[in-house]
Amino acid sequence: MSRTLLIHIKLEPELKDFLRETAKEQARSMNAQIAFMLQQEMKKKEASNPAVGSRFDASPNTKPDSFDTIGKGQGHA
């Protein structure tokens, strides 16, 4: 069973606007979009250095939206 952690981040207004628009285009909440983008970066790093992947192995059932505790369309991060 995976564990979801709550974190707070500070973003420049331009980054928040970009995140909001990107999430909306992908029909995700801002929270789910952040998780998705981080997972994509992690996959890139694992592909370039397979030894790194063992440190970040996630459950095979983990999906980007599984980190979404706020709900789609509410626009919160």
N, C-alpha and C positions, 0 to 999 in steps of 0.2 A: 504494500500500500504506500503510495507516495504521500509526502507531506508538503503542504503548501504554506509558504511563509509570507507574511505581510511585511512589505517594506515601503518606506516613504521616500520619494525622490523630489528634487527641485529641478525644474526645467525652465529654460529661457522661454518667453512667450512664443517665439518663432518655432521652437522645437515642439512645444505643446500643440500649436496650430498644425504643424506638419503631422504629428502623431494623430491628432483628431481626424484630419482629412484622410490619412492613409488607412486608419481603422475603419472609417466610414466606407471607403471604397471597397474594403475587404469584408464588409458586414461583420466586423468584430468590435468589441468594446476596446477602449484604449488599453486596458489591462491585458486583454488577450493579445492585442497587437504587440505590446512590449514583449510578452512571453514568446510570441512567434518570432519576432525579430532576433531576440537573444538566442533562441534555439537554432535559427538559421546560421548565425555567427558561430555558434558552438559546433555545428556540423561542418562548416568550412574549416575551422581550426582542427577538428578531428581528422578531416580528409587530408590536410597537409601534414599532420603529425599524429599518426594513429595512437601513439603512447599517451597522448593527452586525453583521448576518449575514455579511457578506463577510469579517469578521475570524475567524469561527469555523466556516467551511465545513468539513464533514466529508465523508468519502467516502460516496457514496450507498449503499454496501453496509454501512455501519456500523450495527450494531444494539446496543441496550443490553447484551445478553448477550455481545457480542464483547469487552467490557472485562473479562469475568469470567475471571480467571486462577486463581482459587482453586477454583472448582467449587461447584456447588449443594449446599446442605444441610450444608456444613461449618461455617457460622456464623462465618467470619472476615471481617475487614474489611481 
